[in-house]
Amino acid sequence: DTGVSQNPRHKITKRGQNVTFRCDPISEHNRLYWYRQTLGQGPEFLTYFQNEAQLEKSRLLSDRFSAERPKGSFSTLEIQRTEQGDSAMYLCASSVTRDGKGGNTIYFGEGSWLTVV
Amino acid sequence: DAKTTQPPSMDCAEGRAANLPCNHSTISGNEYVYWYRQIHSQGPQYIIHGLKNNETNEMASLIITEDRKSSTLILPHATLRDTAVYYCIVRTLNTGFQKLVFGTGTRLLVSP
């Protein structure tokens, strides 16, 4: 499978614990995005990397959230001191600056479900 | 990004064509129309995109009106596996950062 890979797919954690999600983008995709999706809503943008540089962050990304992409390949999203409101699906996506379709098509992974109890 | 308007839900019989409309009356000249779908509990799946010409691929066809203020995604022979939420999104395509802004989409139910 050469798509965007996310791990773990499901995580149940107690309130106050820290969790980390990993994303492996499509090979050679230099752009990487994190989104969050709650039930009944469309995905919401969290943050964006171009190579290893984090260039955009949404106001949704509170100081308890941190994302890294240390070598411009895989990325991690850490949530510290989790709260019940953090329960959601966390989506990773990737793209290249230009692709054969004449643009910057963004491809998503299957998501990581977080439940905070 | 320009806002899009989609019906909240649609039904389609298996084997028939599903025509999903999208209004994007404030679209700019350099903005593309993108369609994604999301099957329950999975990540969004890219379907197709276009600027002003009609587009077709192995998944669907995209018909964009001449004034570009609306478009229709066509699934020519819907199957039960096409039951999903379909999102219409407009965005520019350039080398700079462009995020996807999702609305609530159209929930398509394909029935036997």
Interface residues (C-beta under 8 A of the other chain):
Chain A: V4 Q6 Y33 G40 Q41 G42 P43 E44 F45 Y48 Q50 L55 E56 M89 L91 A93 T97 R98 K101 G102 G103 N104 T105 I106 Y107 F108 G109 E110 G111 W113
Chain B: Y32 Y34 Y36 S41 Q42 G43 P44 Q45 Y46 H49 V85 Y87 L93 N94 T95 F97 Q98 K99 L100 V101 F102 G103 T104 G105
